[in-house]
């Protein structure tokens, strides 16, 4: 008897110390279907996918592929079963080339004699087929995060998988690359590939997905046909309640200029950026991938040696040559990539929460453990971070909860100016609303926020003013009352 489903996961259980991550989870995927998997951070989505991919071993449950029970006891077994995964956190090897990453573990030739010329040729053919402007012999560390994301997708496609999982595939890519991705997905489904699609962007569900399964607290709470449900119904399933006031913002007249930057340049991506930040405002920075927004903020924060330009903090010229200098002026930066730039993945929540404020609880080699725990708990509570305890290894938390810890760490420095680079990337709708609420509360206390975001609704709904960048330069500034997506795109394409 031929099964109706390409994939069935039945009654899957998985536990970690202090956490029941999955409880009798069911998921069915049809051939040629794009099946969305929704849920708040910590709901169990990534854990379920790692069970499917052979990274984790389930304590209970069964997996059927094309009607046949299949034992997936490792990554190789998953690959042999036709399963390929694009993980939310990039797993490319930075010091290897694009070609070496695409064919890692399955290089043409033998272990002692890899056919490198053939490997580069085949990798380039894949990249060209999907219209990517990337050279196969380029080192991955020289690519942007968006380009690395596209390499991950090509790597997953290249193994001719029957089941393809995409975990937040559009979190780091531009609208043009999203269109490429969706066209690729449509091509794959016509070939009978089944795709599990994890995303927090509701708009993507309507455009690309057929059905959606919602998870909450490690359990499946419902499956719906996308065309027969609504955004509000799905959010209610995800968070267990209706979510009102999604974008939390009270717009009041900002105060005096607290930061003035003139002709900021890092000699590469940031070429000539000038802007002003006022007290108690959220200043949005919009632009296409590669516009130089993140690079401008890194130069301002003292992360880029040899950067040029003038910075004035509260009317006085500031000399910022390192992050330590920036912190002295009350400036904090939450970076774009929590994995590579932000967190110590093998360390605890407590370690990651307090690493920037050691002086608050260490004096003359004496450590005040009680103070350290108080600081950690303060920001766990403020950010509503889900963690079983302060000693939990941060790499075991969901991506959204890792993001909350990283934001809390920089809030612990008590900044006057807070730079947030993609603050809600990979974060669920409930956690987004919480982060927006915290940002709004911070502005009421006089904190000034610079927010870089690739999400237009976030920029438009949360910003007092929006600076738009293109090719390392500021091309315009829009007030909250006049900003629209069309005007942003016009300036971004100048």
TORKOL-4160 file (C-alpha; in steps of 0.2 Angstrom, whole numbers, padded with zeros to 4 digits, m for minus):
494
<pt num="1" X="0000" Y="0000" Z="0000"/>
<pt num="2" X="0007" Y="0017" Z="m0005"/>
<pt num="3" X="0007" Y="0029" Z="0009"/>
<pt num="4" X="m0002" Y="0046" Z="0007"/>
<pt num="5" X="0013" Y="0054" Z="0015"/>
<pt num="6" X="0032" Y="0056" Z="0010"/>
<pt num="7" X="0036" Y="0058" Z="0029"/>
<pt num="8" X="0027" Y="0054" Z="0045"/>
<pt num="9" X="0034" Y="0057" Z="0062"/>
<pt num="10" X="0024" Y="0049" Z="0076"/>
<pt num="11" X="0024" Y="0052" Z="0094"/>
<pt num="12" X="0042" Y="0059" Z="0095"/>
<pt num="13" X="0049" Y="0063" Z="0113"/>
<pt num="14" X="0065" Y="0071" Z="0117"/>
<pt num="15" X="0072" Y="0078" Z="0133"/>
<pt num="16" X="0087" Y="0088" Z="0139"/>
<pt num="17" X="0092" Y="0090" Z="0157"/>
<pt num="18" X="0078" Y="0100" Z="0165"/>
<pt num="19" X="0068" Y="0102" Z="0149"/>
<pt num="20" X="0055" Y="0091" Z="0141"/>
<pt num="21" X="0059" Y="0097" Z="0123"/>
<pt num="22" X="0047" Y="0086" Z="0113"/>
<pt num="23" X="0031" Y="0077" Z="0119"/>
<pt num="24" X="0022" Y="0065" Z="0107"/>
<pt num="25" X="0025" Y="0076" Z="0092"/>
<pt num="26" X="0017" Y="0072" Z="0076"/>
<pt num="27" X="0021" Y="0079" Z="0058"/>
<pt num="28" X="0016" Y="0073" Z="0041"/>
<pt num="29" X="0023" Y="0079" Z="0025"/>
<pt num="30" X="0017" Y="0076" Z="0007"/>
<pt num="31" X="0027" Y="0074" Z="m0009"/>
<pt num="32" X="0028" Y="0091" Z="m0018"/>
<pt num="33" X="0021" Y="0100" Z="m0003"/>
<pt num="34" X="0028" Y="0115" Z="0006"/>
<pt num="35" X="0023" Y="0112" Z="0025"/>
<pt num="36" X="0027" Y="0126" Z="0037"/>
<pt num="37" X="0032" Y="0123" Z="0055"/>
<pt num="38" X="0027" Y="0137" Z="0066"/>
<pt num="39" X="0029" Y="0140" Z="0085"/>
<pt num="40" X="0037" Y="0152" Z="0097"/>
<pt num="41" X="0056" Y="0151" Z="0101"/>
<pt num="42" X="0057" Y="0136" Z="0113"/>
<pt num="43" X="0042" Y="0127" Z="0106"/>
<pt num="44" X="0053" Y="0113" Z="0099"/>
<pt num="45" X="0054" Y="0116" Z="0081"/>
<pt num="46" X="0073" Y="0115" Z="0079"/>
<pt num="47" X="0074" Y="0100" Z="0091"/>
<pt num="48" X="0061" Y="0091" Z="0080"/>
<pt num="49" X="0071" Y="0095" Z="0064"/>
<pt num="50" X="0087" Y="0089" Z="0073"/>
<pt num="51" X="0079" Y="0072" Z="0077"/>
<pt num="52" X="0074" Y="0071" Z="0059"/>
<pt num="53" X="0092" Y="0075" Z="0053"/>
<pt num="54" X="0100" Y="0063" Z="0065"/>
<pt num="55" X="0108" Y="0076" Z="0076"/>
<pt num="56" X="0097" Y="0071" Z="0091"/>
<pt num="57" X="0091" Y="0054" Z="0095"/>
<pt num="58" X="0073" Y="0053" Z="0101"/>
<pt num="59" X="0068" Y="0043" Z="0116"/>
<pt num="60" X="0051" Y="0038" Z="0109"/>
<pt num="61" X="0042" Y="0039" Z="0093"/>
<pt num="62" X="0043" Y="0032" Z="0075"/>
<pt num="63" X="0048" Y="0040" Z="0058"/>
<pt num="64" X="0041" Y="0033" Z="0041"/>
<pt num="65" X="0048" Y="0038" Z="0024"/>
<pt num="66" X="0037" Y="0034" Z="0010"/>
<pt num="67" X="0027" Y="0022" Z="0021"/>
<pt num="68" X="0043" Y="0012" Z="0027"/>
<pt num="69" X="0048" Y="0014" Z="0045"/>
<pt num="70" X="0066" Y="0021" Z="0045"/>
<pt num="71" X="0079" Y="0022" Z="0059"/>
<pt num="72" X="0088" Y="0038" Z="0059"/>
<pt num="73" X="0103" Y="0036" Z="0071"/>
<pt num="74" X="0115" Y="0049" Z="0064"/>
<pt num="75" X="0118" Y="0062" Z="0051"/>
<pt num="76" X="0124" Y="0050" Z="0038"/>
<pt num="77" X="0108" Y="0039" Z="0040"/>
<pt num="78" X="0097" Y="0055" Z="0037"/>
<pt num="79" X="0107" Y="0059" Z="0022"/>
<pt num="80" X="0105" Y="0041" Z="0015"/>
<pt num="81" X="0086" Y="0042" Z="0018"/>
<pt num="82" X="0085" Y="0058" Z="0007"/>
<pt num="83" X="0084" Y="0071" Z="0021"/>
<pt num="84" X="0094" Y="0087" Z="0019"/>
<pt num="85" X="0093" Y="0102" Z="0031"/>
<pt num="86" X="0097" Y="0121" Z="0030"/>
<pt num="87" X="0099" Y="0125" Z="0048"/>
<pt num="88" X="0095" Y="0142" Z="0055"/>
<pt num="89" X="0113" Y="0144" Z="0062"/>
<pt num="90" X="0125" Y="0143" Z="0048"/>
<pt num="91" X="0136" Y="0128" Z="0049"/>
<pt num="92" X="0149" Y="0132" Z="0035"/>
<pt num="93" X="0168" Y="0131" Z="0038"/>
<pt num="94" X="0174" Y="0148" Z="0036"/>
<pt num="95" X="0192" Y="0144" Z="0031"/>
<pt num="96" X="0187" Y="0132" Z="0017"/>
<pt num="97" X="0181" Y="0137" Z="0000"/>
<pt num="98" X="0163" Y="0138" Z="m0006"/>
<pt num="99" X="0166" Y="0122" Z="m0017"/>
<pt num="100" X="0174" Y="0113" Z="m0002"/>
<pt num="101" X="0159" Y="0117" Z="0009"/>
<pt num="102" X="0146" Y="0112" Z="m0004"/>
<pt num="103" X="0154" Y="0095" Z="m0006"/>
<pt num="104" X="0160" Y="0092" Z="0012"/>
<pt num="105" X="0160" Y="0074" Z="0016"/>
<pt num="106" X="0156" Y="0068" Z="m0002"/>
<pt num="107" X="0171" Y="0076" Z="m0012"/>
<pt num="108" X="0174" Y="0068" Z="m0029"/>
<pt num="109" X="0188" Y="0056" Z="m0030"/>
<pt num="110" X="0196" Y="0048" Z="m0015"/>
<pt num="111" X="0201" Y="0054" Z="0003"/>
<pt num="112" X="0219" Y="0054" Z="m0003"/>
<pt num="113" X="0216" Y="0061" Z="m0020"/>
<pt num="114" X="0202" Y="0073" Z="m0021"/>
<pt num="115" X="0198" Y="0079" Z="m0038"/>
<pt num="116" X="0198" Y="0098" Z="m0034"/>
<pt num="117" X="0196" Y="0104" Z="m0052"/>
<pt num="118" X="0181" Y="0094" Z="m0054"/>
<pt num="119" X="0174" Y="0099" Z="m0038"/>
<pt num="120" X="0176" Y="0117" Z="m0041"/>
<pt num="121" X="0168" Y="0115" Z="m0059"/>
<pt num="122" X="0153" Y="0106" Z="m0052"/>
<pt num="123" X="0151" Y="0118" Z="m0038"/>
<pt num="124" X="0152" Y="0133" Z="m0050"/>
<pt num="125" X="0139" Y="0125" Z="m0061"/>
<pt num="126" X="0127" Y="0124" Z="m0047"/>
<pt num="127" X="0130" Y="0142" Z="m0042"/>
<pt num="128" X="0127" Y="0148" Z="m0060"/>
<pt num="129" X="0112" Y="0137" Z="m0062"/>
<pt num="130" X="0104" Y="0146" Z="m0048"/>
<pt num="131" X="0110" Y="0163" Z="m0054"/>
<pt num="132" X="0122" Y="0167" Z="m0039"/>
<pt num="133" X="0136" Y="0179" Z="m0041"/>
<pt num="134" X="0148" Y="0169" Z="m0031"/>
<pt num="135" X="0164" Y="0161" Z="m0036"/>
<pt num="136" X="0166" Y="0143" Z="m0031"/>
<pt num="137" X="0184" Y="0145" Z="m0026"/>
<pt num="138" X="0181" Y="0159" Z="m0014"/>
<pt num="139" X="0184" Y="0157" Z="0005"/>
<pt num="140" X="0168" Y="0157" Z="0014"/>
<pt num="141" X="0174" Y="0169" Z="0027"/>
<pt num="142" X="0175" Y="0182" Z="0013"/>
<pt num="143" X="0157" Y="0181" Z="0010"/>
<pt num="144" X="0143" Y="0191" Z="0017"/>
<pt num="145" X="0131" Y="0182" Z="0029"/>
<pt num="146" X="0117" Y="0183" Z="0015"/>
<pt num="147" X="0129" Y="0175" Z="0003"/>
<pt num="148" X="0133" Y="0161" Z="0016"/>
<pt num="149" X="0115" Y="0158" Z="0018"/>
<pt num="150" X="0113" Y="0155" Z="m0001"/>
<pt num="151" X="0128" Y="0144" Z="m0001"/>
<pt num="152" X="0120" Y="0133" Z="0013"/>
<pt num="153" X="0104" Y="0132" Z="0002"/>
<pt num="154" X="0114" Y="0127" Z="m0013"/>
<pt num="155" X="0123" Y="0114" Z="m0003"/>
<pt num="156" X="0107" Y="0106" Z="0003"/>
<pt num="157" X="0099" Y="0106" Z="m0014"/>
<pt num="158" X="0115" Y="0098" Z="m0022"/>
<pt num="159" X="0112" Y="0081" Z="m0013"/>
<pt num="160" X="0096" Y="0078" Z="m0023"/>
<pt num="161" X="0086" Y="0076" Z="m0007"/>
<pt num="162" X="0068" Y="0070" Z="m0006"/>
<pt num="163" X="0065" Y="0079" Z="0010"/>
<pt num="164" X="0072" Y="0097" Z="0012"/>
<pt num="165" X="0071" Y="0106" Z="0028"/>
<pt num="166" X="0073" Y="0125" Z="0028"/>
<pt num="167" X="0075" Y="0133" Z="0045"/>
<pt num="168" X="0073" Y="0152" Z="0044"/>
<pt num="169" X="0080" Y="0152" Z="0026"/>
<pt num="170" X="0076" Y="0171" Z="0022"/>
<pt num="171" X="0082" Y="0178" Z="0039"/>
<pt num="172" X="0098" Y="0185" Z="0031"/>
<pt num="173" X="0094" Y="0188" Z="0013"/>
<pt num="174" X="0088" Y="0202" Z="0002"/>
<pt num="175" X="0071" Y="0203" Z="m0007"/>
<pt num="176" X="0079" Y="0198" Z="m0024"/>
<pt num="177" X="0087" Y="0182" Z="m0015"/>
<pt num="178" X="0070" Y="0178" Z="m0007"/>
<pt num="179" X="0062" Y="0178" Z="m0025"/>
<pt num="180" X="0076" Y="0166" Z="m0031"/>
<pt num="181" X="0073" Y="0155" Z="m0016"/>
<pt num="182" X="0054" Y="0154" Z="m0019"/>
<pt num="183" X="0057" Y="0150" Z="m0037"/>
<pt num="184" X="0069" Y="0137" Z="m0032"/>
<pt num="185" X="0056" Y="0130" Z="m0020"/>
<pt num="186" X="0043" Y="0129" Z="m0033"/>
<pt num="187" X="0054" Y="0120" Z="m0045"/>
<pt num="188" X="0059" Y="0107" Z="m0032"/>
<pt num="189" X="0041" Y="0104" Z="m0027"/>
<pt num="190" X="0036" Y="0101" Z="m0045"/>
<pt num="191" X="0050" Y="0087" Z="m0045"/>
<pt num="192" X="0041" Y="0079" Z="m0030"/>
<pt num="193" X="0052" Y="0086" Z="m0016"/>
<pt num="194" X="0043" Y="0088" Z="0000"/>
<pt num="195" X="0049" Y="0104" Z="0010"/>
<pt num="196" X="0047" Y="0108" Z="0028"/>
<pt num="197" X="0048" Y="0127" Z="0030"/>
<pt num="198" X="0052" Y="0135" Z="0047"/>
<pt num="199" X="0049" Y="0154" Z="0047"/>
<pt num="200" X="0042" Y="0168" Z="0059"/>
<pt num="201" X="0037" Y="0179" Z="0044"/>
<pt num="202" X="0018" Y="0176" Z="0042"/>
<pt num="203" X="0018" Y="0184" Z="0024"/>
<pt num="204" X="0029" Y="0170" Z="0018"/>
<pt num="205" X="0017" Y="0157" Z="0023"/>
<pt num="206" X="0003" Y="0164" Z="0011"/>
<pt num="207" X="0016" Y="0165" Z="m0003"/>
<pt num="208" X="0025" Y="0148" Z="m0003"/>
<pt num="209" X="0017" Y="0136" Z="0009"/>
<pt num="210" X="0002" Y="0123" Z="0007"/>
<pt num="211" X="m0001" Y="0118" Z="0025"/>
<pt num="212" X="0006" Y="0123" Z="0042"/>
<pt num="213" X="0008" Y="0114" Z="0058"/>
<pt num="214" X="0009" Y="0124" Z="0074"/>
<pt num="215" X="0020" Y="0119" Z="0090"/>
<pt num="216" X="0019" Y="0125" Z="0107"/>
<pt num="217" X="0028" Y="0120" Z="0123"/>
<pt num="218" X="0036" Y="0104" Z="0114"/>
<pt num="219" X="0019" Y="0098" Z="0107"/>
<pt num="220" X="0009" Y="0099" Z="0091"/>
<pt num="221" X="m0007" Y="0109" Z="0094"/>
<pt num="222" X="m0014" Y="0109" Z="0076"/>
<pt num="223" X="m0012" Y="0108" Z="0057"/>
<pt num="224" X="m0021" Y="0119" Z="0045"/>
<pt num="225" X="m0022" Y="0122" Z="0027"/>
<pt num="226" X="m0014" Y="0139" Z="0024"/>
<pt num="227" X="m0028" Y="0146" Z="0012"/>
<pt num="228" X="m0041" Y="0141" Z="0025"/>
<pt num="229" X="m0034" Y="0149" Z="0040"/>
<pt num="230" X="m0029" Y="0167" Z="0046"/>
<pt num="231" X="m0014" Y="0175" Z="0054"/>
<pt num="232" X="m0023" Y="0179" Z="0070"/>
<pt num="233" X="m0029" Y="0160" Z="0072"/>
<pt num="234" X="m0011" Y="0154" Z="0069"/>
<pt num="235" X="m0004" Y="0167" Z="0082"/>
<pt num="236" X="m0017" Y="0162" Z="0094"/>
<pt num="237" X="m0012" Y="0144" Z="0092"/>
<pt num="238" X="0007" Y="0148" Z="0094"/>
<pt num="239" X="0006" Y="0159" Z="0110"/>
<pt num="240" X="m0010" Y="0151" Z="0117"/>
<pt num="241" X="m0019" Y="0168" Z="0117"/>
<pt num="242" X="m0023" Y="0182" Z="0105"/>
<pt num="243" X="m0008" Y="0194" Z="0103"/>
<pt num="244" X="m0014" Y="0213" Z="0103"/>
<pt num="245" X="m0003" Y="0228" Z="0100"/>
<pt num="246" X="0010" Y="0218" Z="0091"/>
<pt num="247" X="0021" Y="0234" Z="0087"/>
<pt num="248" X="0022" Y="0242" Z="0104"/>
<pt num="249" X="0027" Y="0260" Z="0102"/>
<pt num="250" X="0023" Y="0277" Z="0110"/>
<pt num="251" X="0029" Y="0291" Z="0099"/>
<pt num="252" X="0034" Y="0307" Z="0108"/>
<pt num="253" X="0044" Y="0321" Z="0103"/>
<pt num="254" X="0063" Y="0316" Z="0104"/>
<pt num="255" X="0075" Y="0327" Z="0114"/>
<pt num="256" X="0092" Y="0334" Z="0110"/>
<pt num="257" X="0105" Y="0327" Z="0098"/>
<pt num="258" X="0115" Y="0314" Z="0108"/>
<pt num="259" X="0125" Y="0307" Z="0094"/>
<pt num="260" X="0132" Y="0315" Z="0078"/>
<pt num="261" X="0142" Y="0306" Z="0066"/>
<pt num="262" X="0150" Y="0314" Z="0051"/>
<pt num="263" X="0158" Y="0305" Z="0036"/>
<pt num="264" X="0160" Y="0287" Z="0044"/>
<pt num="265" X="0170" Y="0276" Z="0033"/>
<pt num="266" X="0179" Y="0259" Z="0036"/>
<pt num="267" X="0187" Y="0260" Z="0019"/>
<pt num="268" X="0177" Y="0246" Z="0012"/>
<pt num="269" X="0158" Y="0244" Z="0014"/>
<pt num="270" X="0155" Y="0260" Z="0024"/>
<pt num="271" X="0160" Y="0274" Z="0013"/>
<pt num="272" X="0153" Y="0290" Z="0019"/>
<pt num="273" X="0139" Y="0290" Z="0032"/>
<pt num="274" X="0133" Y="0305" Z="0041"/>
<pt num="275" X="0118" Y="0305" Z="0053"/>
<pt num="276" X="0111" Y="0311" Z="0070"/>
<pt num="277" X="0103" Y="0302" Z="0084"/>
<pt num="278" X="0091" Y="0311" Z="0097"/>
<pt num="279" X="0088" Y="0307" Z="0115"/>
<pt num="280" X="0074" Y="0294" Z="0117"/>
<pt num="281" X="0071" Y="0290" Z="0099"/>
<pt num="282" X="0072" Y="0274" Z="0089"/>
<pt num="283" X="0082" Y="0278" Z="0073"/>
<pt num="284" X="0079" Y="0265" Z="0060"/>
<pt num="285" X="0092" Y="0261" Z="0047"/>
<pt num="286" X="0086" Y="0253" Z="0031"/>
<pt num="287" X="0094" Y="0247" Z="0015"/>
<pt num="288" X="0097" Y="0232" Z="0004"/>
<pt num="289" X="0110" Y="0218" Z="0008"/>
<pt num="290" X="0127" Y="0226" Z="0006"/>
<pt num="291" X="0122" Y="0244" Z="0009"/>
<pt num="292" X="0135" Y="0245" Z="0023"/>
<pt num="293" X="0123" Y="0248" Z="0038"/>
<pt num="294" X="0131" Y="0235" Z="0049"/>
<pt num="295" X="0149" Y="0240" Z="0044"/>
<pt num="296" X="0145" Y="0259" Z="0048"/>
<pt num="297" X="0139" Y="0254" Z="0065"/>
<pt num="298" X="0154" Y="0243" Z="0068"/>
<pt num="299" X="0166" Y="0257" Z="0063"/>
<pt num="300" X="0156" Y="0269" Z="0075"/>
<pt num="301" X="0158" Y="0256" Z="0089"/>
<pt num="302" X="0177" Y="0255" Z="0086"/>
<pt num="303" X="0177" Y="0237" Z="0079"/>
<pt num="304" X="0185" Y="0242" Z="0063"/>
<pt num="305" X="0204" Y="0247" Z="0063"/>
<pt num="306" X="0208" Y="0262" Z="0052"/>
<pt num="307" X="0190" Y="0268" Z="0051"/>
<pt num="308" X="0188" Y="0287" Z="0048"/>
<pt num="309" X="0175" Y="0300" Z="0052"/>
<pt num="310" X="0170" Y="0311" Z="0067"/>
<pt num="311" X="0159" Y="0306" Z="0081"/>
<pt num="312" X="0151" Y="0318" Z="0094"/>
<pt num="313" X="0143" Y="0312" Z="0109"/>
<pt num="314" X="0132" Y="0324" Z="0118"/>
<pt num="315" X="0140" Y="0338" Z="0109"/>
<pt num="316" X="0158" Y="0333" Z="0113"/>
<pt num="317" X="0170" Y="0325" Z="0100"/>
<pt num="318" X="0173" Y="0307" Z="0105"/>
<pt num="319" X="0188" Y="0297" Z="0102"/>
<pt num="320" X="0182" Y="0279" Z="0099"/>
<pt num="321" X="0196" Y="0267" Z="0093"/>
<pt num="322" X="0189" Y="0251" Z="0102"/>
<pt num="323" X="0173" Y="0244" Z="0110"/>
<pt num="324" X="0180" Y="0249" Z="0127"/>
<pt num="325" X="0181" Y="0267" Z="0121"/>
<pt num="326" X="0163" Y="0266" Z="0115"/>
<pt num="327" X="0157" Y="0259" Z="0131"/>
<pt num="328" X="0165" Y="0273" Z="0141"/>
<pt num="329" X="0154" Y="0285" Z="0130"/>
<pt num="330" X="0138" Y="0275" Z="0135"/>
<pt num="331" X="0137" Y="0266" Z="0118"/>
<pt num="332" X="0132" Y="0247" Z="0116"/>
<pt num="333" X="0131" Y="0236" Z="0101"/>
<pt num="334" X="0120" Y="0220" Z="0099"/>
<pt num="335" X="0128" Y="0212" Z="0084"/>
<pt num="336" X="0119" Y="0205" Z="0069"/>
<pt num="337" X="0126" Y="0187" Z="0071"/>
<pt num="338" X="0123" Y="0180" Z="0088"/>
<pt num="339" X="0133" Y="0164" Z="0084"/>
<pt num="340" X="0149" Y="0171" Z="0077"/>
<pt num="341" X="0149" Y="0189" Z="0084"/>
<pt num="342" X="0139" Y="0188" Z="0100"/>
<pt num="343" X="0138" Y="0173" Z="0111"/>
<pt num="344" X="0150" Y="0160" Z="0119"/>
<pt num="345" X="0140" Y="0145" Z="0114"/>
<pt num="346" X="0148" Y="0133" Z="0126"/>
<pt num="347" X="0146" Y="0144" Z="0141"/>
<pt num="348" X="0131" Y="0146" Z="0153"/>
<pt num="349" X="0117" Y="0159" Z="0152"/>
<pt num="350" X="0125" Y="0167" Z="0167"/>
<pt num="351" X="0142" Y="0169" Z="0159"/>
<pt num="352" X="0135" Y="0176" Z="0143"/>
<pt num="353" X="0124" Y="0188" Z="0153"/>
<pt num="354" X="0138" Y="0196" Z="0164"/>
<pt num="355" X="0153" Y="0195" Z="0153"/>
<pt num="356" X="0153" Y="0214" Z="0149"/>
<pt num="357" X="0150" Y="0220" Z="0167"/>
<pt num="358" X="0163" Y="0210" Z="0177"/>
<pt num="359" X="0168" Y="0225" Z="0187"/>
<pt num="360" X="0151" Y="0225" Z="0195"/>
<pt num="361" X="0154" Y="0209" Z="0204"/>
<pt num="362" X="0173" Y="0206" Z="0204"/>
<pt num="363" X="0184" Y="0217" Z="0215"/>
<pt num="364" X="0202" Y="0213" Z="0219"/>
<pt num="365" X="0200" Y="0195" Z="0213"/>
<pt num="366" X="0185" Y="0192" Z="0224"/>
<pt num="367" X="0169" Y="0187" Z="0215"/>
<pt num="368" X="0153" Y="0192" Z="0222"/>
<pt num="369" X="0142" Y="0177" Z="0216"/>
<pt num="370" X="0126" Y="0184" Z="0224"/>
<pt num="371" X="0128" Y="0200" Z="0214"/>
<pt num="372" X="0132" Y="0190" Z="0198"/>
<pt num="373" X="0117" Y="0180" Z="0200"/>
<pt num="374" X="0106" Y="0195" Z="0203"/>
<pt num="375" X="0112" Y="0203" Z="0187"/>
<pt num="376" X="0109" Y="0188" Z="0177"/>
<pt num="377" X="0091" Y="0185" Z="0185"/>
<pt num="378" X="0087" Y="0204" Z="0182"/>
<pt num="379" X="0089" Y="0202" Z="0163"/>
<pt num="380" X="0082" Y="0185" Z="0162"/>
<pt num="381" X="0066" Y="0192" Z="0170"/>
<pt num="382" X="0067" Y="0208" Z="0159"/>
<pt num="383" X="0069" Y="0199" Z="0143"/>
<pt num="384" X="0057" Y="0185" Z="0148"/>
<pt num="385" X="0070" Y="0172" Z="0143"/>
<pt num="386" X="0065" Y="0154" Z="0144"/>
<pt num="387" X="0079" Y="0144" Z="0153"/>
<pt num="388" X="0078" Y="0131" Z="0166"/>
<pt num="389" X="0092" Y="0139" Z="0176"/>
<pt num="390" X="0106" Y="0152" Z="0175"/>
<pt num="391" X="0119" Y="0137" Z="0173"/>
<pt num="392" X="0111" Y="0131" Z="0157"/>
<pt num="393" X="0123" Y="0131" Z="0142"/>
<pt num="394" X="0117" Y="0144" Z="0131"/>
<pt num="395" X="0119" Y="0134" Z="0115"/>
<pt num="396" X="0105" Y="0123" Z="0122"/>
<pt num="397" X="0093" Y="0137" Z="0121"/>
<pt num="398" X="0082" Y="0141" Z="0106"/>
<pt num="399" X="0088" Y="0155" Z="0094"/>
<pt num="400" X="0076" Y="0167" Z="0101"/>
<pt num="401" X="0080" Y="0165" Z="0119"/>
<pt num="402" X="0099" Y="0166" Z="0114"/>
<pt num="403" X="0094" Y="0183" Z="0106"/>
<pt num="404" X="0086" Y="0189" Z="0122"/>
<pt num="405" X="0101" Y="0184" Z="0133"/>
<pt num="406" X="0112" Y="0194" Z="0121"/>
<pt num="407" X="0102" Y="0209" Z="0121"/>
<pt num="408" X="0101" Y="0208" Z="0140"/>
<pt num="409" X="0120" Y="0207" Z="0141"/>
<pt num="410" X="0122" Y="0224" Z="0133"/>
<pt num="411" X="0107" Y="0232" Z="0143"/>
<pt num="412" X="0117" Y="0227" Z="0159"/>
<pt num="413" X="0130" Y="0240" Z="0153"/>
<pt num="414" X="0117" Y="0253" Z="0156"/>
<pt num="415" X="0120" Y="0262" Z="0139"/>
<pt num="416" X="0113" Y="0279" Z="0134"/>
<pt num="417" X="0115" Y="0274" Z="0116"/>
<pt num="418" X="0110" Y="0256" Z="0111"/>
<pt num="419" X="0113" Y="0249" Z="0093"/>
<pt num="420" X="0103" Y="0234" Z="0088"/>
<pt num="421" X="0108" Y="0225" Z="0072"/>
<pt num="422" X="0093" Y="0214" Z="0067"/>
<pt num="423" X="0086" Y="0213" Z="0085"/>
<pt num="424" X="0072" Y="0201" Z="0080"/>
<pt num="425" X="0080" Y="0190" Z="0067"/>
<pt num="426" X="0075" Y="0172" Z="0070"/>
<pt num="427" X="0063" Y="0177" Z="0084"/>
<pt num="428" X="0045" Y="0172" Z="0085"/>
<pt num="429" X="0030" Y="0184" Z="0085"/>
<pt num="430" X="0027" Y="0183" Z="0104"/>
<pt num="431" X="0046" Y="0187" Z="0108"/>
<pt num="432" X="0046" Y="0201" Z="0095"/>
<pt num="433" X="0032" Y="0209" Z="0103"/>
<pt num="434" X="0041" Y="0208" Z="0120"/>
<pt num="435" X="0057" Y="0215" Z="0112"/>
<pt num="436" X="0047" Y="0229" Z="0104"/>
<pt num="437" X="0039" Y="0233" Z="0121"/>
<pt num="438" X="0056" Y="0233" Z="0130"/>
<pt num="439" X="0063" Y="0245" Z="0116"/>
<pt num="440" X="0048" Y="0256" Z="0119"/>
<pt num="441" X="0051" Y="0257" Z="0138"/>
<pt num="442" X="0069" Y="0260" Z="0136"/>
<pt num="443" X="0066" Y="0276" Z="0125"/>
<pt num="444" X="0054" Y="0282" Z="0139"/>
<pt num="445" X="0069" Y="0282" Z="0151"/>
<pt num="446" X="0079" Y="0292" Z="0139"/>
<pt num="447" X="0089" Y="0278" Z="0130"/>
<pt num="448" X="0092" Y="0282" Z="0112"/>
<pt num="449" X="0091" Y="0267" Z="0100"/>
<pt num="450" X="0099" Y="0264" Z="0083"/>
<pt num="451" X="0090" Y="0249" Z="0074"/>
<pt num="452" X="0096" Y="0241" Z="0059"/>
<pt num="453" X="0083" Y="0230" Z="0051"/>
<pt num="454" X="0079" Y="0221" Z="0035"/>
<pt num="455" X="0060" Y="0219" Z="0040"/>
<pt num="456" X="0051" Y="0234" Z="0032"/>
<pt num="457" X="0036" Y="0233" Z="0044"/>
<pt num="458" X="0048" Y="0233" Z="0059"/>
<pt num="459" X="0057" Y="0248" Z="0052"/>
<pt num="460" X="0041" Y="0258" Z="0048"/>
<pt num="461" X="0031" Y="0254" Z="0064"/>
<pt num="462" X="0045" Y="0256" Z="0077"/>
<pt num="463" X="0056" Y="0270" Z="0070"/>
<pt num="464" X="0054" Y="0289" Z="0074"/>
<pt num="465" X="0065" Y="0292" Z="0059"/>
<pt num="466" X="0073" Y="0281" Z="0046"/>
<pt num="467" X="0089" Y="0283" Z="0037"/>
<pt num="468" X="0091" Y="0274" Z="0021"/>
<pt num="469" X="0108" Y="0268" Z="0015"/>
<pt num="470" X="0115" Y="0262" Z="m0002"/>
<pt num="471" X="0133" Y="0258" Z="m0007"/>
<pt num="472" X="0140" Y="0263" Z="0010"/>
<pt num="473" X="0131" Y="0281" Z="0010"/>
<pt num="474" X="0116" Y="0288" Z="0017"/>
<pt num="475" X="0104" Y="0292" Z="0003"/>
<pt num="476" X="0090" Y="0300" Z="0013"/>
<pt num="477" X="0080" Y="0302" Z="0029"/>
<pt num="478" X="0061" Y="0299" Z="0032"/>
<pt num="479" X="0050" Y="0304" Z="0047"/>
<pt num="480" X="0038" Y="0292" Z="0055"/>
<pt num="481" X="0024" Y="0301" Z="0048"/>
<pt num="482" X="0030" Y="0300" Z="0030"/>
<pt num="483" X="0039" Y="0284" Z="0029"/>
<pt num="484" X="0033" Y="0271" Z="0017"/>
<pt num="485" X="0040" Y="0255" Z="0010"/>
<pt num="486" X="0040" Y="0263" Z="m0008"/>
<pt num="487" X="0049" Y="0278" Z="m0002"/>
<pt num="488" X="0062" Y="0267" Z="0007"/>
<pt num="489" X="0065" Y="0257" Z="m0009"/>
<pt num="490" X="0067" Y="0272" Z="m0020"/>
<pt num="491" X="0081" Y="0278" Z="m0008"/>
<pt num="492" X="0089" Y="0261" Z="m0006"/>
<pt num="493" X="0090" Y="0259" Z="m0025"/>
<pt num="494" X="0098" Y="0276" Z="m0028"/>
